[in-house]
């Protein structure tokens, strides 16, 4: 049996603190995404997140969900993205800032703002991790605006 006392526990919440969560253990991966969905749901130029096994997430409070993304029904803050196996937590929702979680990769680098630079030592992907090979030397392949996802 695993000794849960020695595992890292991280806490987080939405803006109004009506929804709170905790994740136990180390994340499977930490990333940044520049895709259109992440830009729209975050209201920013990218989203920074960490992914845990869904079994590591405990969440309380009233949420609404759209496209697997959970939002607080009171303040509208995005809280988690939950799939069958994984739970994605936005780094900005964690209570301890700055966290010790460093992005290992960037997705949809072709949509990255020109004024943002590739993260050093982070793997770069033109699209999703499972659909494309990393781009060479951190330089994103720019995709024409009319064909961007």
C-alpha positions as CSV (number, residue, x, y, z in Angstrom):
1,X,0.0,0.0,0.0
2,X,1.2,3.5,-0.8
3,X,2.2,5.9,2.0
4,X,-0.1,8.9,1.3
5,X,1.4,10.9,4.2
6,X,4.6,11.6,2.2
7,X,2.7,12.6,-0.9
8,X,2.4,16.3,-1.9
9,X,-1.1,17.7,-1.6
10,X,-1.9,20.9,-3.4
11,X,-5.0,23.0,-2.8
12,X,-6.8,25.4,-5.1
13,X,-10.1,27.2,-5.7
14,X,-12.0,29.5,-8.0
15,X,-12.1,33.3,-7.6
16,X,-14.9,33.4,-5.1
17,X,-13.7,30.2,-3.3
18,X,-17.1,28.6,-3.8
19,X,-15.4,25.7,-5.5
20,X,-12.3,24.2,-4.0
21,X,-10.1,21.2,-4.9
22,X,-7.1,19.3,-3.9
23,X,-4.8,17.1,-5.9
24,X,-2.5,14.5,-4.4
25,X,0.9,13.4,-5.6
26,X,3.0,14.8,-8.4
27,X,1.3,15.7,-11.7
28,X,1.8,13.4,-14.8
29,X,2.8,16.5,-16.8
30,X,2.8,20.3,-16.8
31,X,2.2,22.3,-19.9
32,X,1.2,25.5,-21.6
33,X,-1.3,25.7,-24.5
34,X,-1.8,28.5,-27.0
35,X,-4.8,26.9,-28.9
36,X,-7.9,28.8,-29.6
37,X,-10.0,27.0,-27.0
38,X,-7.4,27.7,-24.2
39,X,-7.1,31.3,-25.2
40,X,-10.9,31.7,-25.2
41,X,-11.6,29.9,-21.9
42,X,-8.7,31.6,-20.1
43,X,-9.2,35.1,-21.6
44,X,-5.4,35.2,-22.0
45,X,-2.8,34.5,-24.6
46,X,-2.3,30.9,-23.3
47,X,-3.2,28.5,-20.5
48,X,-0.8,27.0,-18.0
49,X,-1.9,23.8,-16.4
50,X,-0.9,20.5,-14.7
51,X,-2.4,17.1,-15.3
52,X,-3.0,14.5,-12.6
53,X,-4.8,11.1,-12.7
54,X,-8.5,11.7,-12.2
55,X,-8.2,9.6,-9.0
56,X,-5.9,12.3,-7.5
57,X,-8.5,15.0,-7.7
58,X,-11.1,15.9,-5.0
59,X,-13.4,18.8,-5.7
60,X,-16.2,20.4,-3.7
61,X,-18.7,23.2,-4.6
62,X,-21.2,23.7,-7.3
63,X,-19.9,23.7,-10.9
64,X,-21.2,23.8,-14.4
65,X,-19.5,22.0,-17.2
66,X,-19.1,22.8,-20.9
67,X,-16.9,20.6,-23.1
68,X,-15.4,18.8,-20.0
69,X,-14.3,22.2,-18.6
70,X,-15.7,22.9,-15.2
71,X,-16.7,26.4,-14.1
72,X,-17.9,27.9,-10.8
73,X,-21.6,28.7,-11.1
74,X,-21.1,31.8,-8.9
75,X,-18.0,33.6,-10.2
76,X,-17.6,31.8,-13.6
77,X,-13.9,30.9,-13.0
78,X,-12.6,27.9,-14.9
79,X,-11.6,25.3,-12.3
80,X,-10.8,21.9,-13.9
81,X,-10.9,19.9,-17.1
82,X,-11.8,16.3,-16.4
83,X,-11.7,13.4,-18.9
84,X,-12.0,9.7,-18.3
85,X,-8.5,9.2,-17.0
86,X,-7.1,12.7,-16.3
87,X,-7.8,15.9,-14.4
88,X,-6.3,19.1,-15.7
89,X,-5.9,22.0,-13.1
90,X,-5.1,25.5,-14.1
91,X,-1.9,26.6,-12.4
92,X,-3.4,30.0,-11.6
93,X,-6.0,28.3,-9.4
94,X,-3.5,26.8,-7.1
95,X,-3.3,28.4,-3.6
96,X,0.5,28.4,-3.3
97,X,2.1,30.9,-5.7
98,X,4.6,30.6,-7.2
99,X,4.2,26.8,-7.4
100,X,7.1,24.4,-8.0
101,X,5.5,23.2,-11.2
102,X,7.4,24.1,-14.4
103,X,5.9,23.5,-17.8
104,X,7.6,20.7,-19.7
105,X,6.1,21.4,-23.0
106,X,4.1,24.0,-25.1
107,X,1.2,23.1,-27.4
108,X,0.0,24.9,-30.5
109,X,3.1,27.0,-30.7
110,X,2.0,28.3,-34.1
111,X,-0.6,30.3,-32.2
112,X,1.8,31.7,-29.7
113,X,1.9,35.5,-29.6
114,X,4.9,37.0,-31.4
115,X,6.0,38.8,-28.2
116,X,6.1,35.5,-26.2
117,X,9.2,33.4,-26.5
118,X,9.6,29.6,-26.3
119,X,10.2,28.4,-22.7
120,X,13.8,27.2,-22.3
121,X,14.0,23.4,-21.9
122,X,10.3,22.9,-22.8
123,X,9.4,20.6,-25.6
124,X,7.6,22.5,-28.4
125,X,4.6,21.1,-30.4
126,X,3.0,22.7,-33.4
127,X,-0.3,21.2,-32.4
128,X,-1.4,18.7,-29.7
129,X,1.2,16.3,-28.2
130,X,-0.6,13.2,-29.6
131,X,-1.1,14.6,-33.1
132,X,2.3,16.0,-34.0
133,X,6.0,15.7,-33.5
134,X,7.8,18.4,-31.6
135,X,8.8,21.4,-33.7
136,X,12.5,21.8,-34.3
137,X,14.7,23.9,-32.0
138,X,11.8,25.6,-30.3
139,X,10.9,27.7,-33.3
140,X,7.2,27.4,-34.0
141,X,5.9,26.9,-37.5
142,X,3.5,29.7,-38.1
143,X,0.1,28.7,-39.3
144,X,-1.9,31.2,-41.5
145,X,-4.7,32.8,-39.6
146,X,-7.4,31.4,-41.8
147,X,-6.5,27.8,-41.1
148,X,-5.8,28.0,-37.3
149,X,-7.7,25.8,-34.9
